[in-house]
Amino acid sequence: MERPNPCLTCGACCAYYRASFYWAEADDETPGGVPVALTRKLNEHRRVMIGCEGSKPRCIALEGTVGEQVCCTIYERRSSVCREFEASWINGKPNERCDAARIAWGLAPLEPDAWDFPNLPRAA
């Protein structure tokens, strides 16, 4: 379930994993796509968000402090790999990759009640 507010307290995945995606998702090929200026060519078929490589990755589009307050500056234009990454329990099931990123940042894995929003429907 997509949450309307791009500002969160976590951001661990954005500062742990490489965000690479099909090259045509960038705005030089798809109007309203990922800003190409924030990417670089990874190979013939993929681009990567600047900052997401090396031993200490951090997406260039992530603002703030991981574990406190972060915001994706291109939230509405983010790539499919970011759109498809689900935080643990957001749809009623854990995500081991989310948990691993949180643990790497010294954050506890999310619990099933982490997404109890009174005005939003729960996933079945």
SVG drawing of the C-alpha trace seen along z (x, -y; Angstrom):
<svg xmlns="http://www.w3.org/2000/svg" viewBox="-10 -17 43 29">
<polyline fill="none" stroke="black" stroke-width="0.4" points="0.0,0.0 1.5,-3.3 1.6,-5.9 0.9,-9.5 3.7,-11.2 7.2,-10.7 8.8,-11.8 9.6,-9.0 11.7,-8.3 13.7,-5.4 15.3,-5.7 17.6,-2.7 16.9,-1.0 17.9,-4.3 21.2,-4.3 22.0,-0.6 21.0,0.8 21.9,-0.2 19.0,-1.7 19.4,-0.6 16.6,-0.5 15.9,-0.2 17.4,-3.1 14.2,-4.2 12.6,-5.1 14.7,-8.3 13.2,-11.6 15.3,-11.8 13.2,-8.9 10.0,-9.1 8.4,-12.4 8.1,-12.7 10.5,-9.9 13.5,-9.7 15.6,-12.9 18.5,-11.8 20.8,-14.3 20.6,-12.3 21.6,-9.0 24.6,-7.6 24.8,-4.8 25.4,-1.4 25.5,0.7 23.7,0.8 20.3,1.5 20.4,-0.1 21.0,-3.4 21.8,-3.8 21.0,-6.6 24.1,-8.6 25.5,-7.8 24.2,-4.2 27.4,-2.4 30.4,-1.6 30.7,-0.4 28.5,-3.2 25.7,-3.7 23.2,-6.6 20.8,-7.7 21.4,-11.3 17.6,-11.9 17.5,-11.1 17.5,-14.1 17.7,-14.0 19.1,-11.6 18.5,-7.9 16.5,-6.7 15.3,-10.1 13.7,-12.1 14.2,-11.5 12.5,-12.5 12.8,-11.4 13.2,-14.5 11.9,-12.7 9.2,-10.6 6.6,-11.0 9.3,-10.4 11.2,-7.5 12.1,-4.4 10.2,-1.1 12.8,0.5 12.0,-2.1 8.2,-1.9 8.3,1.9 10.4,2.0 8.0,2.6 8.8,1.9 8.3,4.8 4.6,5.4 3.3,2.5 1.2,5.1 0.9,7.6 4.1,9.5 7.8,9.1 10.5,8.0 13.9,9.5 15.6,6.9 13.9,4.1 14.9,5.7 18.6,6.1 18.9,2.5 17.3,1.3 19.7,3.6 22.7,2.3 21.7,-1.2 21.2,-0.1 17.4,-0.2 15.2,2.6 13.2,4.5 9.6,3.2 6.9,5.0 3.5,5.9 1.8,3.0 4.2,0.4 1.6,-0.5 -1.5,-1.1 -2.9,-4.1 -6.5,-4.7 -7.7,-6.3 -6.1,-4.0 -7.4,-0.5 -5.4,2.5 -4.2,5.0 -6.0,8.4"/>
</svg>
